[in-house]
Amino acid sequence: MTVDKTLKQRKAVHGDFKTGAEISQALKQTMDQALEGKEVPAYIRESIDAICGKLARIANGNSFEPDHWHDIQGYARLAEKEVIKEG
C-alpha cells in the first residue's frame, strides 16, 4: 500500500490532518495552561497529550470509531498504573 493510499484511508477516520492538528494543539495548550506551575510528571503530561490527540480525532473525524475510545482508555490506564505505583 502506498503512503498516499494510507493517508486517504486515515482521513476518512480521523478527518482532515490540518484541522485535527489545530484542535489537538488547542486542547494541549489549554491543558498546559491549566497545569502551569504544578509539578506533573512526564508520564502524566504525555498521557494528557495523547488523549488530547485522540479527542481531536473524535471531534474532527469519525466520532464512532471504537479505536479512538479504546486508545483513550489505554493512555488513561497507563497513567493510572504509574500513579498507583507512586502512591
VEXZAKOL-61320 format. One record per residue (C-alpha): z, x, y negated. Coordinates in steps of 0.5 Angstrom, whole numbers, padded with zeros to 4 digits, always signed. Example, Ala and Ser with C-alpha at 12.3 -4.5 7.8 and 13.67 -1.06 7.14 Angstrom:
BEGIN
+0016+0025+0009;+0014+0027+0002;
***
This chain:
BEGIN
+0000+0000+0000;-0002+0003-0007;+0004+0003-0012;+0000-0002-0017;+0000-0007-0011;+0007-0006-0010;+0008-0007-0018;+0004-0013-0018;+0009-0016-0012;+0015-0014-0015;+0013-0017-0022;+0013-0024-0018;+0020-0023-0016;+0023-0019-0022;+0019-0021-0028;+0016-0017-0033;+0018-0010-0033;+0019-0009-0040;+0022-0016-0042;+0027-0014-0036;+0029-0008-0039;+0030-0011-0045;+0035-0016-0042;+0038-0010-0038;+0039-0006-0044;+0042-0011-0048;+0047-0013-0042;+0049-0006-0041;+0050-0005-0049;+0055-0011-0049;+0059-0008-0043;+0059-0001-0047;+0062-0004-0053;+0067-0008-0049;+0069-0002-0045;+0070+0002-0051;+0076+0006-0052;+0078+0004-0045;+0079+0009-0039;+0074+0007-0034;+0072+0011-0028;+0064+0013-0027;+0064+0008-0021;+0066+0002-0024;+0061+0004-0030;+0056+0005-0025;+0057-0002-0021;+0057-0005-0028;+0050-0002-0030;+0047-0004-0023;+0050-0011-0024;+0047-0012-0031;+0040-0010-0028;+0041-0015-0023;+0043-0020-0028;+0037-0018-0032;+0032-0019-0026;+0035-0026-0024;+0034-0028-0032;+0027-0025-0032;+0024-0026-0025;+0026-0031-0019;+0033-0033-0020;+0033-0036-0013;+0031-0029-0010;+0037-0028-0005;+0037-0021-0005;+0039-0021-0013;+0045-0024-0011;+0046-0020-0005;+0046-0014-0009;+0051-0016-0014;+0056-0018-0008;+0055-0011-0006;+0056-0007-0012;+0062-0011-0013;+0065-0010-0006;+0063-0002-0007;+0067-0002-0014;+0073-0006-0011;+0074-0002-0005;+0075+0004-0010;+0080+0000-0014;+0084-0001-0008;+0084+0006-0006;+0086+0008-0012;+0091+0002-0013;
***
